[in-house]
């Protein structure tokens, strides 16, 4: 089996964590080796950067600082976790990757798309996902789910609803620009139905 790098994206509360767990279980049952990770984070250094990025104490963080912190976290993540796992023949599944940066910091924060793309390429040393799945659901539904499982929201989750609506639009724009790699999944359904859709796409890729 060739190496396979899958990323899962979506607005807050879109069901990424649930679907990643279901996908991991389904693939392992079929005998595939799976490595699960997330962004920002995935390594000790990257997790320290995650705390800075998501802390409510850092409301004054400017978009460029935010972007560079994400890319720093990603560089460590790719070098220390993702590439080694792929070399070992694992199917790597990441909860967010550079498409999140393109959506949040590029489209929504308004940083030049050219520079975001260059930094994404630089931080990953050219690594690209083989398949990206965007779980699309209404922002209101996502936050309803989020509040059921979280007592307090982090810095990004506390952004205005209009911010998250623009993130959703940004993801759909990204999908339309790269339809071969990025697939949009209707996440506003029962988890089992969403899982069936995802598993069919992933097995097709394998």
Buried (B, 14 or more C-beta within 10 A) or exposed (E): EEBBBBBBBBBBBBBBBBBBEBBBEBBEEEEBEBBBBBBBBBBEBBBEBBEBBBEEEBEEBEBEEBBEBBBBBBBBBBBBBBBEBBEEEBBBBBBBBBBBBBBBBBBBBEBEEEEBBEBBEEBBEEBBBBBBBBBBBBBEBBBEBBEEEEEEBBBBBEBEEEBBBBBBBBBBEBBEEEEEBBBBBEBBBEEEEBBBBBBEBBEEEB
